[in-house]
Amino acid sequence: MEERVPQHVQNIVIRDYCSKKGMQYLLSATEYAMNNSALMLRQLVKELPTIDGIVAYSMFQMPEDDNERQRIFNSVLSCKKEIHFAVEGLSLYDLGTYNHIENIWQVKKTLPHCIF
């Protein structure tokens, strides 16, 4: 979504989020700095059966493509895991949170095209 935050700042925010939620922060996976890259995210999703869940810096780091993002979210739900978004203080863990997060995504995607 055209936003960039240095990796070390993202890690600070994620560590703080985990600390406040009583979650153990194990390691950071860094996405490749290529447009529309989600290689590391897809790898983490494949590993969901062996990890507790995922904490991302922001929900807007998820793929912009609706189908790809929804596939990732559905994979999280089908594994009965959670994905947390530290900046927004939100997490996806059931159909209700899925719909809430998708609604926010659609508003964010629409706003740049609105005329005020």
C-alpha positions in Angstrom: 0.0 0.0 0.0 2.9 2.3 -0.8 4.1 2.6 2.8 7.6 1.8 4.0 8.8 1.5 7.5 12.4 0.4 8.3 12.8 -3.2 9.4 14.2 -2.3 12.8 11.2 -0.1 13.5 8.8 -2.9 12.5 10.6 -5.3 14.8 10.3 -2.9 17.7 6.6 -2.5 17.1 6.1 -6.3 16.8 8.1 -7.0 19.9 6.1 -4.5 21.9 2.8 -5.9 20.6 3.8 -9.4 21.6 5.0 -8.3 25.0 1.7 -6.5 25.7 -0.3 -9.5 24.5 1.8 -12.0 26.6 3.0 -13.7 23.4 6.5 -15.1 22.9 8.3 -13.5 20.0 10.6 -16.0 18.4 12.0 -14.6 15.2 11.4 -12.2 12.4 10.9 -13.2 8.8 11.8 -10.4 6.4 10.0 -10.1 3.1 12.0 -9.6 -0.1 12.1 -5.9 -1.2 10.4 -6.6 -4.5 7.1 -5.2 -5.6 4.2 -7.4 -4.7 6.5 -10.0 -3.1 4.8 -12.4 -0.6 7.3 -15.2 -0.8 8.2 -15.2 2.9 4.6 -14.8 3.9 3.6 -17.8 1.8 6.4 -19.8 3.4 5.2 -18.8 6.9 1.6 -19.9 6.0 3.0 -23.3 4.9 4.6 -23.6 8.3 1.5 -22.8 10.2 0.9 -26.4 11.3 4.2 -26.2 13.2 4.0 -22.6 14.6 1.5 -20.9 16.9 0.7 -18.1 14.5 2.0 -15.0 12.7 2.4 -11.4 13.9 2.8 -8.9 11.1 3.7 -5.2 11.4 0.5 -4.1 9.6 -2.4 -5.6 7.8 -1.5 -3.5 4.8 1.6 -5.6 4.3 -0.6 -8.4 3.1 -0.9 -8.9 -0.6 -3.0 -6.2 -2.4 -4.5 -8.8 -4.7 -7.8 -9.7 -3.1 -7.7 -13.4 -4.1 -4.1 -13.9 -2.9 -4.8 -12.1 0.4 -8.0 -14.1 1.0 -6.2 -17.4 0.2 -3.7 -16.5 2.9 -6.3 -15.5 5.4 -8.3 -18.7 4.6 -5.2 -20.8 5.1 -4.7 -19.2 8.6 -8.3 -20.0 9.5 -8.2 -23.5 8.2 -5.2 -24.3 10.3 -7.1 -22.8 13.3 -4.3 -20.3 13.8 -4.2 -16.5 14.1 -2.5 -13.7 12.3 -2.0 -10.5 14.3 -1.4 -7.0 12.9 0.6 -5.0 15.5 0.0 -1.4 14.2 -3.7 -1.8 13.9 -4.0 -3.9 17.1 -6.2 -6.4 15.2 -6.1 -10.1 14.7 -7.7 -12.6 12.4 -8.9 -15.8 14.0 -12.5 -16.4 12.9 -15.0 -15.5 10.1 -16.1 -12.3 11.9 -12.5 -10.9 12.2 -11.9 -12.0 8.6 -14.8 -10.0 7.4 -13.9 -7.0 9.5 -10.3 -6.9 8.2 -11.4 -7.4 4.6 -13.9 -4.5 5.0 -11.1 -2.2 6.2 -8.9 -3.4 3.3 -11.6 -2.5 0.7 -12.2 0.9 2.2 -8.4 1.6 2.1 -8.2 0.5 -1.5 -11.2 2.7 -2.4 -10.2 5.9 -0.7 -7.4 7.0 -3.1 -10.0 6.9 -5.9 -12.7 9.0 -4.1 -13.3 12.6 -5.0 -14.0 14.8 -2.0 
